[in-house]
């Protein structure tokens, strides 16, 4: 999902969300004996998390690159001091 662009990323994300909601949550809910409302709440929460993960990963990479660039600039300044 993270390596794709545009609609391919969206298709992968949609497939993952649907698979999770349809195949993972109901059996877990039955085993635990939880209500339908809780299953719906879990589905909404997990879908929200899956939508946010690619955005958080992208932002994390951006922060890492900024930090690396700053460190390289600081090292260059130290090396160039007379």
Secondary structure as the mmCIF struct_conf table of DSSP 4:
data_model
#
loop_
_struct_conf.conf_type_id
_struct_conf.id
_struct_conf.beg_label_comp_id
_struct_conf.beg_label_asym_id
_struct_conf.beg_label_seq_id
_struct_conf.end_label_comp_id
_struct_conf.end_label_asym_id
_struct_conf.end_label_seq_id
TURN_TY1_P TURN_TY1_P1 UNK A 2 UNK A 3
HELX_RH_AL_P HELX_RH_AL_P1 UNK A 6 UNK A 19
HELX_RH_PI_P HELX_RH_PI_P1 UNK A 20 UNK A 25
HELX_RH_AL_P HELX_RH_AL_P2 UNK A 26 UNK A 32
TURN_TY1_P TURN_TY1_P2 UNK A 33 UNK A 33
HELX_RH_AL_P HELX_RH_AL_P3 UNK A 36 UNK A 80
#
